Amino acid sequence: MARRKLLIYSHDSFGLGHLRRCRSIALNLVASNPELEVMIVSGLPLISQYDFHPRVQIALVPQIIKQRDGEYRASRNGDLSSAIEQRSHVILEVALRFQPDVFLVDKEPLGIRGEVAATLEALADRGCRIVLGLRDVMDDPAVLQREWERKHALDAVERYYDEIWIYGLERIYQPLQGLPLSKNAARRLIYTSYLRRDPSGTAPSVATDGGRGHLLVTPGGGGDGEDLVAAVLGALEAGSWANRPVVIVSGPFMQADLRRSFAKRADQLPMVRMLEFVPSMEDLVADATAIVAMGGYNTFCEILSFDKPALVVPRTKPRLEQFIRAERADALGLVRMLTDVDAADPARMASALDALASQARPSAAAIPHLLDGHQTIARRMQALLAPLPVPAVHRRPALKLAGARA
């Protein structure tokens, strides 16, 4: 039987979240479908640090960087427009060479600054099925609506996408609520549930006590995680979590001077170990007693998957994504949320850390089908690859992208 092919465009310009989610989807799909090949298009050179299945290939495009204010810049201070043009050409060339049956686009319906528009048009003309994959939470609904209107994202959803996969549960949050989707587009929304994670079983132990029972502190990629790490260190210095092991993973994108400063403080605490980057975070989460995190999508999935008591201190800029997710999860009893203002108080943070010892696990909330995401995605992929495919999107006139901004 001829191999079937899935092309994934990984929206990845800040942190590791998009890449880790796309990698999880790719690995689970090839595991469930022996005839499937996957190509991931990524702009993160760090992707080489991760292990992949032999049927998962990687194509790199020129890197661009999303800054903390939400704006983009080219890597190495180059021209952003030229970088976007180069990326667009590479993505199209990869797509035409790979000839996918299904194209999965991560988060941005037209890519960063419209860079996948030409690829969407070319693949749609060839009968490729096209899917948009979205986090459980995007941003404040009013902010998201203005953003999508500016980017022509709503027009792209109506024109190109056969299905829109939302990697969460409708009862927890509806990320496109309030957006003026047509009834036809709304019928294409599929809530997959969250994506279960499993330990790799290959990572060496890094915890201070031989690998188990530690408090794990993770700000994700670390590009904006200094406030969380500083707050935890302040609480530890005040005596919280005394005589118990703590592992802090700063993330590869934390500024080097901040990382060095935190490492010096951690060295003064005998049970605290600080690491920069661990590709197999699942193993650290699985071995932990409890988690302190900012509450990005992947970390949230790991907290649920390994059923760990968790304290979440979400960021509120440049998006409210983490705050909305943490607030809903706190209300449902899945995690406990502490605002960044409260976390900055060493006494409040210390109290919150100590409370983790008696905090209920997420499973106590008893939410049905909470981690069925990979099963749902596997079923939808089979349907999209079937000889009699689901009805394709009604094609509309080509989009006019002039003036579109990321």
C-alpha positions in Angstrom: 0.0 0.0 0.0 1.3 3.5 -0.9 2.3 5.6 2.0 0.0 8.4 3.0 1.5 11.8 3.9 0.9 14.5 6.5 2.6 17.9 6.3 2.6 19.9 9.6 3.4 23.6 9.6 4.6 24.4 13.1 4.0 27.9 14.2 7.1 28.4 16.3 8.7 31.8 16.9 8.6 32.1 20.7 9.3 29.3 23.1 8.8 25.5 22.6 5.1 25.1 22.9 4.0 24.9 19.3 6.9 22.6 18.4 6.3 20.2 21.3 2.6 20.0 20.6 3.2 19.3 16.9 5.8 16.7 17.7 3.4 14.9 20.1 0.8 14.8 17.4 3.2 13.5 14.8 4.6 10.8 17.0 1.2 9.5 18.1 -0.1 9.5 14.5 2.8 7.4 13.1 2.5 5.0 16.0 -1.2 4.5 15.2 -0.9 4.4 11.4 2.0 2.3 9.9 1.3 3.7 6.5 1.7 7.4 7.5 4.7 9.6 6.8 5.0 13.0 8.4 7.0 16.1 7.5 7.2 19.0 10.1 8.1 22.4 8.8 9.8 24.3 11.7 11.7 27.5 12.2 13.4 26.4 15.5 16.9 25.0 15.1 16.4 23.5 18.6 14.2 20.9 17.0 17.4 18.8 16.4 17.6 18.2 20.2 14.4 16.1 20.1 14.1 12.4 19.1 11.7 11.6 16.2 10.3 8.4 14.7 12.0 7.4 11.4 8.8 8.2 9.5 8.8 11.8 10.9 11.0 14.2 8.9 12.0 17.8 9.6 12.3 20.7 7.2 13.8 23.9 8.6 12.9 27.4 7.4 14.9 30.6 8.3 14.3 31.5 11.9 12.4 34.6 12.9 11.9 35.6 16.5 8.7 36.8 18.3 9.6 39.3 20.9 8.0 39.8 24.3 5.8 42.6 23.0 4.4 40.3 20.4 6.2 41.8 17.5 8.5 39.8 15.2 12.1 40.4 14.0 14.4 38.4 11.8 17.1 36.3 13.3 20.5 38.0 13.4 19.0 41.4 12.7 18.1 40.7 9.1 15.2 42.1 7.2 11.9 40.6 8.4 10.1 40.9 5.0 12.9 39.1 3.3 12.9 36.4 5.9 9.2 35.9 5.5 9.5 35.7 1.8 12.3 33.1 2.1 10.2 31.1 4.6 7.2 31.2 2.3 9.3 29.9 -0.7 10.7 27.1 1.4 7.4 26.0 2.8 5.8 25.9 -0.7 8.8 24.0 -2.1 8.6 21.4 0.7 4.9 21.0 0.2 5.1 20.5 -3.6 8.0 18.0 -3.2 6.4 16.1 -0.3 2.9 16.1 -1.9 0.9 15.6 1.3 -2.6 14.1 1.6 -3.3 16.3 4.6 -1.9 19.6 5.6 -2.1 20.5 9.4 -1.5 24.2 10.1 -0.6 25.1 13.7 -2.4 28.2 15.2 -2.0 30.8 12.4 -4.6 30.2 9.6 -2.3 32.0 7.1 1.0 31.4 8.8 3.1 34.2 10.2 2.4 37.3 8.1 0.7 35.2 5.5 3.7 33.0 4.8 1.6 29.8 4.1 -1.0 31.5 1.9 0.7 30.3 -1.3 1.0 26.8 0.0 -2.6 26.7 1.1 -3.7 27.7 -2.4 -1.4 25.2 -4.1 -2.4 22.3 -1.9 -6.1 23.1 -2.1 -5.9 23.1 -5.9 -4.4 19.6 -5.7 -7.2 18.2 -3.5 -5.1 18.1 -0.3 -7.3 18.1 2.9 -6.4 21.0 5.1 -6.8 21.2 8.9 -6.2 24.1 11.3 -5.0 23.1 14.8 -5.7 25.5 17.7 -4.9 25.5 21.4 -7.7 25.1 23.9 -7.2 28.8 24.7 -6.1 31.5 22.3 -6.6 34.9 23.9 -9.3 37.2 25.2 -12.1 36.9 22.7 -12.3 40.6 21.8 -8.5 40.7 21.3 -8.5 37.6 19.2 -11.4 38.9 17.0 -9.5 42.1 16.2 -6.3 40.1 15.5 -7.9 37.6 13.2 -9.7 40.4 11.3 -6.4 42.2 10.8 -4.7 39.1 9.6 -7.6 37.9 7.3 -7.6 34.8 9.4 -11.4 34.5 9.4 -11.5 34.6 5.6 -8.8 31.9 5.5 -10.8 29.6 7.8 -13.9 30.0 5.6 -12.0 29.4 2.4 -9.4 26.7 3.0 -10.0 24.6 6.1 -11.9 21.3 5.9 -11.7 20.9 9.7 -10.6 23.0 12.7 -9.2 20.9 15.6 -9.3 22.5 19.0 -7.0 20.7 21.4 -9.2 20.9 24.4 -12.8 20.3 25.8 -15.7 22.5 24.8 -17.0 22.5 28.4 -13.7 23.9 29.7 -13.3 26.7 27.1 -14.3 27.7 23.6 -11.4 29.6 22.1 -13.4 31.0 19.1 -16.4 32.2 21.1 -17.7 35.5 19.8 -16.0 35.3 16.4 -18.3 35.7 13.4 -17.8 32.3 12.0 -20.3 31.1 9.4 -22.6 28.2 10.3 -20.6 26.1 7.8 -17.3 26.9 9.5 -18.8 26.3 12.9 -19.8 22.8 11.9 -16.2 22.1 11.1 -15.0 22.7 14.7 -13.9 19.5 16.4 -12.9 19.5 20.1 -10.3 16.8 20.3 -9.8 16.9 24.1 -6.3 17.4 25.6 -3.2 15.5 24.4 -2.1 12.8 26.8 1.7 12.6 27.3 3.7 9.5 28.3 7.2 9.3 29.8 10.0 8.5 27.3 11.7 6.1 29.7 15.0 7.0 28.1 16.0 10.2 30.0 18.6 9.8 32.8 17.6 10.9 36.3 18.5 14.5 37.1 16.8 15.0 40.4 18.8 15.7 43.6 17.5 12.5 45.4 18.0 10.0 42.7 15.1 10.9 40.5 11.9 10.9 42.5 9.9 13.1 44.8 11.1 16.4 43.7 9.3 19.7 43.2 9.6 20.6 39.5 9.6 24.2 38.6 9.3 24.9 34.8 8.6 28.2 33.0 8.5 26.4 29.7 10.9 27.8 27.1 12.0 30.4 29.7 11.9 33.4 27.4 9.6 35.2 29.9 9.9 33.0 32.9 12.3 35.0 35.1 9.5 36.3 37.4 8.4 32.7 38.2 11.9 31.4 38.9 12.7 34.5 41.0 9.5 34.1 43.0 10.2 30.4 43.7 13.8 31.0 44.7 12.6 33.8 47.1 10.2 31.4 48.7 12.8 28.7 49.0 15.2 31.1 50.5 12.5 32.0 53.1 12.4 28.3 54.1 9.6 26.9 52.0 9.8 23.2 50.9 12.7 22.7 53.3 14.9 19.6 53.1 13.1 18.4 50.0 14.5 18.2 46.5 13.7 20.9 44.0 14.5 20.8 40.3 14.3 24.1 38.4 14.4 24.0 34.6 15.0 27.5 33.4 14.4 26.8 29.7 16.7 27.4 26.8 15.4 30.9 25.9 16.0 32.5 29.3 18.6 35.4 29.1 22.0 34.0 30.0 22.7 36.7 32.6 19.5 35.9 34.4 20.1 32.2 34.3 23.6 32.7 35.8 22.2 34.9 38.6 19.5 32.3 39.4 22.0 29.5 39.3 24.2 31.3 41.9 21.2 31.6 44.2 20.2 27.9 43.7 23.8 26.9 44.6 23.2 28.3 48.0 20.3 26.0 48.6 21.5 22.4 49.2 18.4 20.6 47.9 17.9 22.7 44.8 19.3 21.8 41.3 19.0 24.1 38.3 19.0 22.9 34.7 18.8 24.8 31.4 17.1 22.4 29.0 15.7 18.9 29.2 14.1 17.5 25.9 12.2 14.8 27.8 10.3 17.0 30.2 7.7 14.3 30.5 10.2 12.2 32.5 10.8 15.0 35.0 7.1 15.6 35.4 6.3 11.9 35.8 8.9 11.6 38.6 7.9 14.8 40.4 5.8 15.1 43.6 4.3 18.4 42.5 4.7 21.1 39.7 5.1 24.8 39.7 4.6 26.3 36.2 3.4 29.2 34.1 0.7 27.1 32.6 1.4 26.8 28.9 -0.5 24.2 26.9 2.1 21.4 26.9 2.9 21.7 30.6 -0.8 21.7 31.4 -1.2 18.5 29.4 1.7 16.9 31.3 0.2 18.0 34.7 -3.1 16.3 33.7 -1.4 13.2 32.1 0.7 12.4 35.2 -1.9 13.6 37.6 0.3 16.0 39.6 -0.7 18.6 42.1 0.2 21.9 40.4 0.6 25.6 41.2 0.2 27.7 38.1 1.4 31.3 38.0 0.3 32.5 34.5 1.7 35.3 32.5 -0.7 38.0 31.3 1.3 39.6 28.5 1.4 39.6 25.5 -1.6 37.3 25.7 -4.1 36.3 28.3 -4.0 32.6 27.2 -2.2 31.2 30.2 -4.3 33.3 32.6 -7.6 32.2 31.1 -6.5 28.5 31.1 -5.3 28.7 34.7 -8.4 30.5 35.9 -10.7 27.9 34.3 -8.6 25.0 35.6 -8.5 26.4 39.1 -12.3 26.8 39.1 -12.7 23.1 38.0 -10.2 21.9 40.7 -7.5 20.8 38.2 -4.8 23.1 39.5 -4.4 26.0 41.9 -3.7 29.4 40.4 -1.6 32.2 42.0 -1.5 35.5 40.2 1.9 37.0 39.3 1.3 39.8 41.8 0.7 37.4 44.7 3.6 35.2 43.6 5.9 38.2 43.9 5.3 38.2 47.7 7.7 35.6 49.2 5.4 34.8 52.1 2.4 34.1 49.8 4.5 32.0 47.4 6.0 30.1 50.3 2.5 29.3 51.6 1.3 28.2 48.1 4.3 25.9 47.7 3.8 24.3 51.1 0.1 23.8 50.3 1.1 21.5 47.3 1.8 18.7 49.8 -1.9 18.3 50.6 -3.4 19.6 47.3 -5.8 17.2 45.4 -4.6 15.7 42.2 -6.3 16.7 38.9 -8.1 13.3 38.7 -10.1 14.3 41.7 -12.1 16.6 39.5 -13.3 13.6 37.5 -13.8 15.2 34.1 -14.8 12.6 31.5 -12.7 12.3 28.3 -10.2 14.8 29.5 -7.2 13.3 27.8 -8.7 11.7 24.6 -7.0 14.1 22.2 -4.7 11.7 20.4 -7.4 9.1 19.9 -9.7 11.8 18.4 -7.0 13.1 16.1 -6.2 9.5 14.9 -9.8 9.0 14.0 -10.1 12.2 12.2 -6.9 11.6 10.3 -8.3 8.2 9.1 -11.4 9.9 8.0 -9.5 12.5 6.0 -7.4 9.8 4.4 -10.3 7.6 3.5 -11.0 6.9 -0.2 -14.4 8.6 0.2 -13.3 11.8 2.0 -15.5 14.1 4.0 -16.9 17.0 1.9 -14.2 19.6 1.0 -14.5 23.2 1.9 -16.5 25.3 -0.5 -13.8 27.3 -2.4 -14.1 31.0 -2.5 -12.2 33.6 -4.6 -8.6 34.0 -3.6 -7.8 36.1 -0.6 -6.4 39.6 -0.9 -3.7 39.8 1.7 -2.5 43.3 1.1 -1.9 45.1 4.4 -2.1 41.9 6.5 0.1 42.0 9.6 1.2 39.3 12.0 
